């Protein structure tokens, strides 16, 4: 177990370059199993979840070669399906939620898949029904072995069909999409997720020879093909990290420029932070957040309190709700934070309250934040990270707080943020990693 020790209250200044998108990486990397030919992927983030998935691909027999710090080639010519039945796979797969993304490619190309019940963040119920029901619609049959916490899926003759997803799940859409690429006939997926991650996956699959239309909409059409080939693919910068850096600049009263943001792919993320009073200048693909002594949260036209709510793309992403909440603690004004997708994601606010933040936790999904306008300084405390996004929110609060804070269980933060301590040190943060 490792710990961050943070001496807060310091203004930061400099440039930050966002890593490659974690949520894109897990599905893009799984897609290499769809072809025996070489696939080159660049802008891969060096974070725990992604590196564990690359290790898992290697265990399956995929030839993995590291070209440079963020670029790898993959060649899934000799995949060892027997490894899927090993105790080692059950253990590794169960510790990585992203491991579920290999089901679609394995079914599509080999007609069979095994997967342990996936792990990941403890942020509420995250059922895999959307994935499994989609595979069933394509003709697959699955068996759940609850005592072994294991799934077996048989899909030797997948056939295209029309399906309506019960929820617009990003991972569910990606998994079904990959399964449908090599199925016989045409598949239509309605209520499909349309996030940039899905658009990127569609772009990559089409470059491999797939026939996917409707990209960017909630209705995808896939014409099955007999085989897919190799390609080169570059991943987007991580929009969640970009949003985190915007919040960091505001809360610590800092002057930060975020480089190479692929701004058109950010959707309403900049606008939501602007409604919280954060000034920003978009220069080409860079976002400059100037030092701001005070930022004021907007009210609605009738003067009532602003609500920031997560939702299905192009609405505000749930992965930034925790960041928006901690950002509001130092603003002028109040805001209702509504996290409707996961019922346990707001429980970390007890730590912020202990630091002096004025927050009313209404229920598992809603919290009212009464901004202090920096008049009441946060104070350093000892806390523990329950998940990736809450952990970074705590880190942002600690960097703004007076005194010393300690954050335990930072392995959760490392799952989603690449060398975050070193990058923050480079712009003036007093943060130390300790074993």
HELIX and SHEET records of a PDB file:
HELIX    1   1 UNK A   22  UNK A   30  1                                   9    
HELIX    2   2 UNK A   31  UNK A   34  5                                   4    
HELIX    3   3 UNK A   48  UNK A   59  1                                  12    
HELIX    4   4 UNK A   81  UNK A   85  5                                   5    
HELIX    5   5 UNK A   87  UNK A   94  1                                   8    
HELIX    6   6 UNK A   97  UNK A  101  5                                   5    
HELIX    7   7 UNK A  102  UNK A  110  1                                   9    
HELIX    8   8 UNK A  129  UNK A  137  1                                   9    
HELIX    9   9 UNK A  170  UNK A  181  1                                  12    
HELIX   10  10 UNK A  196  UNK A  207  1                                  12    
HELIX   11  11 UNK A  239  UNK A  251  1                                  13    
HELIX   12  12 UNK A  263  UNK A  266  5                                   4    
HELIX   13  13 UNK A  269  UNK A  275  1                                   7    
HELIX   14  14 UNK A  318  UNK A  320  5                                   3    
HELIX   15  15 UNK A  321  UNK A  328  1                                   8    
HELIX   16  16 UNK A  349  UNK A  354  1                                   6    
HELIX   17  17 UNK A  388  UNK A  400  1                                  13    
HELIX   18  18 UNK A  411  UNK A  414  1                                   4    
HELIX   19  19 UNK A  420  UNK A  425  1                                   6    
SHEET    1   A 4 UNK A 382  UNK A 384  0                                        
SHEET    2   A 4 UNK A 404  UNK A 408  1                                        
SHEET    3   A 4 UNK A   3  UNK A   7 -1                                        
SHEET    4   A 4 UNK A 430  UNK A 434 -1                                        
SHEET    1   B 4 UNK A  13  UNK A  17  0                                        
SHEET    2   B 4 UNK A 255  UNK A 259  1                                        
SHEET    3   B 4 UNK A 286  UNK A 289 -1                                        
SHEET    4   B 4 UNK A 281  UNK A 283 -1                                        
SHEET    1   C 4 UNK A  63  UNK A  68  0                                        
SHEET    2   C 4 UNK A  71  UNK A  75 -1                                        
SHEET    3   C 4 UNK A  38  UNK A  42 -1                                        
SHEET    4   C 4 UNK A 231  UNK A 234  1                                        
SHEET    1   D 3 UNK A 112  UNK A 116  0                                        
SHEET    2   D 3 UNK A 150  UNK A 154 -1                                        
SHEET    3   D 3 UNK A 141  UNK A 145 -1                                        
SHEET    1   E 4 UNK A 162  UNK A 164  0                                        
SHEET    2   E 4 UNK A 186  UNK A 190  1                                        
SHEET    3   E 4 UNK A 219  UNK A 223 -1                                        
SHEET    4   E 4 UNK A 211  UNK A 213 -1                                        
SHEET    1   F 4 UNK A 306  UNK A 309  0                                        
SHEET    2   F 4 UNK A 334  UNK A 338  1                                        
SHEET    3   F 4 UNK A 366  UNK A 370 -1                                        
SHEET    4   F 4 UNK A 358  UNK A 363 -1                                        
END                                                                             
